[in-house]
Amino acid sequence: MSSQTRDREIYLHENRYEQPKEIFKHLAALVADRVGVPPGAKVCDAGCAAGEFLYHFLKVHPQAIGTGFDLVPELVEKAQIMVPAARFSVGSVTDAAQMEAGSQDFVFMNGVHSSLPDIKPALETLVGWTKPGGRVYLFGIFNPYPLDVASRYRAAGDAGDWTTLYIHSQAGVSRCLDDLLGPDRHTFEPFLLDVDVAPVSDNPFRSWTFRDESGQRLLTNGLCTLINCYALEIRP
């Protein structure tokens, strides 16, 4: 099962608009605290799935103008129905023509980078869409150790293609961003959940929490992976 197929099945059948993910709450608050969200601020969600993040962001910041796009047409259709205040389209973060250069105040991409074997083109595109003084935020798994990792998986008994999860290293991403923008223009901030998340029995790819010997809440999933989540802030 491809990552697109997996996400399609999840987001078409789930409706968590009124129960936003903790990271959605964190990012919406982070932008307000760091730079503020002025009236008419343009906000783009790259790889928006069914629009749950923009639903929450525009609920908290109704003065903003939201745009989202995703590769899966069915998810885009659902997003437009559920978040009529925003504009959605089918598109890819690898297509720089998807958005006008320098047009967005804030660009978000949640989790999508883990489906990309090469993150550099996406970083260049996201930065290119953002106004000087704006912000780009990527959220998801980044390896704090200087190793780029590709992990292949498929469901037991599935004779189909393998899906690859790419875990990009902070070192590699930092090298790309330093080359693109210069030093001290980005920050990795660890994101630690403050709520427990139970495993989903019929979807072992979905992450859940457990406690280590010191009581620290950690994330894992059915790939036997210890998940290190970060919010990457980029300051073009």
Salt bridges, closest charged atoms under 4 A:
ASP7 OD1 - ARG6 NH2 3.27
GLU9 OE2 - ARG8 NH1 2.63
GLU14 OE1 - ARG16 NE 3.20
GLU14 OE2 - ARG206 NH1 3.12
GLU18 OE1 - LYS59 NZ 2.81
GLU22 OE2 - LYS25 NZ 3.11
GLU52 OE1 - ARG16 NH2 3.41
GLU74 OE2 - ARG8 NE 3.28
ASP105 OD2 - LYS131 NZ 3.38
ASP178 OD1 - HIS186 ND1 3.86
GLU189 OE2 - ARG34 NH2 2.86
ASP196 OD1 - ARG211 NH2 3.39
ASP196 OD1 - ARG217 NE 2.82
GLU233 OE2 - ARG34 NH1 2.95
GLU233 OE2 - ARG135 NE 3.81
GLU233 OE1 - ARG235 NH1 2.82
